[in-house]
């Protein structure tokens, strides 16, 4: 309702005394309730209150005062007309709940907008619920953060413990390694002192035999033993003296087991010198291998002689295993091949294996291959011994020997003249499937045999 309207001004006026007329607003509401007018009747009545039915005249003051002083009279006059002015006013304001004969609520706005109060109440409840949910979420987040912090702390503690354990383990390992190194150093010092003492014992004829035995056992434990032997005063002469002292026992063959062992211990020390990179060339220049050839030339098959030949072959094998051309040239000049061929025919299986290994190493070198294939006599000697070994291997099936035999034939096939000869004299067991089962698991040797057959078949058609 606008504050400047006439109705608002009328309702705001103070009560006037002496008014005896009926309430004009009730009469208008009565007429509106009866359906004779509308809001227009109320407007028309406001105009009549102005005096003469028009203009801006003030309302009848005496009538208003009388109505305010006697409100019951006005209500009685309306009630006598069987119309409730509040119901009519409610109908006029659009309150569908008010009916004739029923008084309206004291606050019609609350009656009309009760649904708004309910919505407001629900909204407040929802807001409270949301706030509670937010608080719960915050609490959960705080709990999660606390849990994460606890987990992080636990992880950090575990990492620290692991680091400490690792550090302790590393320290323990370092301590153990240091202790082991110290022990090894002590043992090395003791061994070195023992080695020097044994080397000195070689100069004493009484202590020499035991010193030879002990040094031969320790030759692989002390790397620089070859240097000590070579550069120690009189030691190499003593070793050569032990070898030469056995010559009288070769013919007739009267070499005993003890004498053979003593000579073989001296040969083992010579092998140590021949195997070392710094003393190998010095060993060759001194022509020390020549002192071994009398042992290789023996033919007795007794155990002392066989052991003596095998140990002597070990010294030559130590020289050739590094594929040094200087070594091959030296051996070719000393007629080592006939001695090895003899052992390949008559020696034991182990001696044959070492002897053919030496021949194979000579053939691998270009100078050695040329030397053997230079004359028919040399090639025929080698090919004959290899052929005899193949025929023996048909029954023995010694794979170590067969492997070296095939590699020797393969290397000979690299020479054109030898290849032509091998096409005629290659043993049949190498051409057919005689050794197929024996070579089943040796892929390398099987490949060598296949390549040999390919080389020999090339140019035949």
WOBEL-V486494 format. One record per residue. RES is the residue in one small letter. OMEGA is omega in radians with two decimals (NA if undefined). Layout:
res={RES/RES}
omega={OMEGA/OMEGA}
This chain:
res={x/x/x/x/x/x/x/x/x/x/x/x/x/x/x/x/x/x/x/x/x/x/x/x/x/x/x/x/x/x/x/x/x/x/x/x/x/x/x/x/x/x/x/x/x/x/x/x/x/x/x/x/x/x/x/x/x/x/x/x/x/x/x/x/x/x/x/x/x/x/x/x/x/x/x/x/x/x/x/x/x/x/x/x/x/x/x/x/x/x/x/x/x/x/x/x/x/x/x/x/x/x/x/x/x/x/x/x/x/x/x/x/x/x/x/x/x/x/x/x/x/x/x/x/x/x/x/x/x/x/x/x/x/x/x/x/x/x/x/x/x/x/x/x/x/x/x/x/x/x/x/x/x/x/x/x/x/x/x/x/x/x/x/x/x/x/x/x/x/x/x/x/x/x/x/x/x/x/x/x/x/x/x/x/x/x/x/x/x/x/x/x/x/x/x/x/x/x/x/x/x/x/x/x/x/x/x/x/x/x/x/x/x/x/x/x/x/x/x/x/x/x/x/x/x/x/x/x/x/x/x/x/x/x/x/x/x/x/x/x/x/x/x/x/x/x/x/x/x/x/x/x/x/x/x/x/x/x/x/x/x/x/x/x/x/x/x/x/x/x/x/x/x/x/x/x/x/x/x/x/x/x/x/x/x/x/x/x/x/x/x/x/x/x/x/x/x/x/x/x/x/x/x/x/x/x/x/x/x/x/x/x/x/x/x/x/x/x/x/x/x/x/x/x/x/x/x/x/x/x/x/x/x/x/x/x/x/x/x/x/x/x/x/x/x/x/x/x/x/x/x/x/x/x/x/x/x/x/x/x/x/x/x/x/x/x/x/x/x/x/x/x/x/x/x/x/x/x/x/x/x/x/x/x/x/x/x/x/x/x/x/x/x/x/x/x/x/x/x/x/x/x/x/x/x/x/x/x/x/x/x/x/x/x/x/x/x/x/x/x/x/x/x/x/x/x/x/x/x/x/x/x/x/x/x/x/x/x/x/x/x/x/x/x/x/x/x/x/x/x/x/x/x/x/x/x/x/x/x/x/x}
omega={-3.09/-3.06/-3.11/-3.12/-3.11/3.14/3.12/3.13/-3.14/-3.11/-3.12/-3.13/3.13/-3.11/3.13/-3.13/3.06/3.12/-3.08/-3.11/3.10/3.14/-3.11/3.14/3.11/3.13/-3.14/3.12/3.13/3.14/3.10/3.13/-3.13/3.09/-3.11/3.14/-3.13/3.04/3.09/3.11/3.11/3.11/-3.14/3.14/3.07/3.11/3.13/3.10/3.12/3.13/3.08/3.06/3.07/3.12/-3.09/-3.12/3.13/-3.11/-3.13/-3.04/-3.11/3.12/3.14/3.14/3.14/-3.14/-3.11/3.14/-3.13/-3.13/-3.09/-3.12/3.13/-3.10/-3.11/-3.14/3.13/-3.11/3.12/3.09/3.11/3.10/3.10/-3.10/3.13/3.07/3.11/3.14/3.10/3.09/3.13/-3.14/3.07/3.11/-3.09/-3.09/-3.11/3.12/-3.13/3.13/-3.13/3.14/3.12/3.07/-3.12/3.11/-3.07/-3.12/3.10/3.12/-3.12/-3.01/3.08/3.12/3.10/3.09/3.11/3.11/3.12/3.11/3.11/3.11/3.11/3.10/3.10/3.13/3.10/3.12/3.11/3.11/3.10/3.11/3.10/3.11/3.11/3.11/3.10/3.11/3.11/3.10/3.11/3.10/3.11/3.11/3.11/3.11/3.11/3.11/3.11/3.12/3.10/3.11/3.12/3.11/3.11/3.11/3.12/3.11/3.11/3.11/3.12/3.11/3.11/3.12/3.12/3.11/3.11/3.12/3.11/3.11/3.12/3.12/3.10/3.11/3.12/3.11/3.10/3.11/3.12/3.11/3.11/3.11/3.12/3.10/3.11/3.12/3.11/3.10/3.11/3.13/3.14/3.10/3.11/3.14/3.14/3.14/3.13/3.10/3.08/3.13/3.11/-3.13/3.14/-3.11/-3.12/-3.08/-2.98/-3.06/3.12/3.11/3.08/-3.14/-3.10/-3.14/3.11/3.09/-3.07/-3.02/3.13/-3.14/-3.08/-2.99/-3.06/3.14/3.14/3.12/3.14/-3.13/-3.05/-3.03/3.08/-3.05/3.01/-3.03/-3.12/3.09/3.11/-3.14/3.10/3.10/3.09/-3.14/-3.08/-3.12/3.13/-3.11/-3.12/-3.10/-3.09/-3.12/-0.16/-3.06/-3.13/-3.10/3.13/3.13/-3.14/3.11/3.11/3.13/-3.12/3.12/-3.14/3.07/3.06/3.09/3.11/3.09/3.05/3.08/3.09/3.11/-3.13/-3.07/-3.07/-3.07/-3.05/-3.11/-3.08/-3.13/3.09/3.12/3.13/-3.10/3.09/3.12/-3.13/3.10/-3.14/3.13/-3.09/-3.02/3.07/3.11/-3.14/-3.07/3.13/-3.11/-3.14/-3.10/3.08/-3.07/3.13/-3.13/3.12/3.12/3.13/3.11/-3.11/3.14/3.10/3.06/3.11/3.10/3.12/3.11/3.09/3.11/-2.99/-3.00/3.14/3.09/3.12/-3.12/3.13/3.11/-3.13/3.13/3.12/-3.10/3.11/3.13/-3.09/3.10/3.12/-3.04/3.11/3.12/3.13/3.14/3.12/3.13/3.12/3.14/-2.96/-3.04/3.07/-3.11/-3.13/3.10/3.08/-3.12/3.14/-3.12/3.14/3.04/3.11/3.12/3.12/3.13/3.08/3.14/3.14/3.09/-3.11/3.11/3.12/3.11/3.12/-3.12/-3.09/-3.10/-3.09/3.13/3.13/-3.11/3.13/3.14/-3.12/3.13/-3.14/-3.10/3.14/3.13/3.12/3.12/3.12/3.13/3.12/3.13/3.08/-3.09/3.08/3.12/-3.05/-3.11/3.10/-3.01/-3.14/3.11/-3.11/3.14/-3.13/3.13/-3.13/3.13/3.06/3.09/-3.14/3.13/3.09/-3.13/3.08/3.08/-3.07/-3.13/3.12/3.14/3.10/-3.13/-3.11/3.08/3.13/-2.98/3.10/-3.10/-3.14/3.13/3.08/3.14/-3.09/-3.05/-3.09/-3.09/-3.10/3.14/-3.13/-3.12/-3.06/-3.08/-3.14/-3.05/-3.11/3.14/3.10/3.11/3.10/3.12/3.10/3.11/3.09/-3.14/3.09/3.13/-3.11/3.13/-3.12/3.09/-3.14/-3.09/NA}
